[in-house]
Structure formats: structure tokens, C-alpha cells
């Protein structure tokens, strides 16, 4: 019984957030065409971007989760022969109604699009949205090991 209570307590603490509002990276390749600050062609650099409070005044779009939107043309004139656009921001409504997933498709004009939604701080900086699950798993294993040894 004590083990179940301990496990339940650890899970409950792991699921609790320390802040009220989520913080997301906010940038758009359409706003800064000279520098690749939003990770359009090069990797996204977390050191050059600061996450904003999604309920604060700095957020362009207030929200309760983060989104990364990528669009790419079938043909164009930039580096790889195509134009590409990346937008990272807070979001309040998901087309699918869920977070932690990526949806993609192709518009009628041939433009490829991808939208990735997530609900953890700074999660729209990369495509790896499973890090917190591993942290939770290793925390539980560590506590259980200490408890039973």
C-alpha cells in the first residue's frame, strides 16, 4: 500500500506544472528574411531565441500550448530550389483538438504544410516531444530503486 501511495505521489508531482502559463518560442521566417533565426534552413538555435509567456503581452497569439508551422513550396528560387517558411508561436486552438502530434498535408497549389502542437514549456523548439516522458520514467525508476534498497 505504501508503494502505491509513493508511486501515485511521484506521478502526481511529475504531472504538476510549476507555472500557470506555458512558455513557447516565438519567431517567423517571414519577419526576418536575412537571418535564419527561426530554423528554416539551418537548425533552430535555442540560444538565439527566448521563449515568451503565452499569457503575457509579448505573445503575438495568446494560448495554452505551442505550435510549429512549416510550409514549403514545390518549386522556387532559394537554396534548395524551394521556398520554405517556419512559424513558432503560442496557440489556442488546434485543428485536431489534441496536442503532442504533428499533422501534415498539401494545399491545392502544391505547398506542403506541417503543424506540430505540444503542451510543454519551450517544446516548439525541436521536434522531440518525448523528453519529459523519459525524465518521468527515470525518476520513477530512481525513486523505486532507492525505496527498495
N, C-alpha and C positions, 0 to 999 in steps of 0.2 A: 504494500500500500504506500509506504514511504517513497519507493522508487517511482511509482506512478505520479505521485504528487510532485516529486522533484522534476520529473520529465515534463509534466504539464506546466510547471512554473518556468522552466527554461524555455519551452516553446512559446509561452505567453510573453515573456520578456523579449524574445527574439523577434516576435511579430510587432511589438510596440515600436512606434517611431518616436524619435526624440524631439522632433519639431512639429509644429502644426501644419506648415505648408511645405510642399515639395520644392526642391531647387532643381532647375533644368538649365542646360546650356542653351544659349540664345544667339543665333547668328543666321545670316542668309548670304549665299554666294551672289545673289542679285544685288545686294547693297555694296559689296566690296569686290569689284571685278579685278583689281590689281593684285591684292594679296589673297592667298588661298587660306584664309583664317577659318573657314567652315569645313575644311576637309573634302573639297570637291575632287581634286586630282591627287593630292598628297594625303597622308594620314592625318587624322584630326589630332591637333595638339592641345591637350588639356591645360598646359601651362600658359597658352596664349589666350585662353577663354576662361571666363569666370561664370559659374552657374548663378542664375538670378532666382530670387524668391518668387514663385509663381503667383503669390497673392499680393506682391509688392508693386510699387509704382514703376519699377524698371521692366516688368514683364510686358511685352508687346501684346501678348494674348494671355490673360489670366487663366488659370486652370488648376486641375488637381492631378495631372500626370504629364509626362513628357512625350514628345513626338519628334521623329526624324523623318523628313520627307526628301526623297531623292527622285529627280526626273532626268531623263536622258533622251536626246533626240536620236532618230535613226541615222541621220546624216548632218553634217555641219562643217565647221572650219577650225575648230580648236583642237589642240594637241593630238587626240586620237581620232580626229575626223568627226567628232560629235560634240555637241554642247551638252553640258551637264549642270544641274542646279541642285544644291543641297540647302535645306532649311532645318534648323534645330530650334525648338521653342517649346513653351508650355502649351498644353491643350486642355480643352474642357469637354469635348465631345469626340468620341471615336466612332467611325463608320460601322465598326463591328460590335461595339459595346463592350469590348474586353481590352485589357492591356497585357503586355508581355508577349505580343505576337507581331508579326510583320505580314502585311498584305501587299500584293503587287498586281500589276496588270498593264495593259497597253491601251492608250487612248485611240480614238478613230484616226487621228493624224499620225499615228505611229510612235508617239512619245511613250517610252517606258516609264512607269511610276512605281514607287515603293514607299509605303508608310509603315514605320515601326513605332509602336506605342509601348511605354513602360511606366512603372509607377514607383520608382525608387530615385533617391537623390542622384543627380548627375548621370542618369542611366542612358541619356541620349547622346553621350559622347562616344560610345562604341556600340558594336553590335552584340557584345557579350552581356546578356541579361541574366545569366545563371550564377554569377559570383556569390550572391547573397545566400543561395541555396547551399553552396559548398561551405560557406562560413558557418551557417547554421548546423550543417551536418557534422563538421569537425568540432564545433563547440559541444554538441551533444555527446559525441564520442569521447572528447576530453573529460567532460564532467562525469560521465558514466565510468570512465576508467579510474578517475580519482576517487569516486564514491565506492567502487567495489574493490579497490586495492588496499 
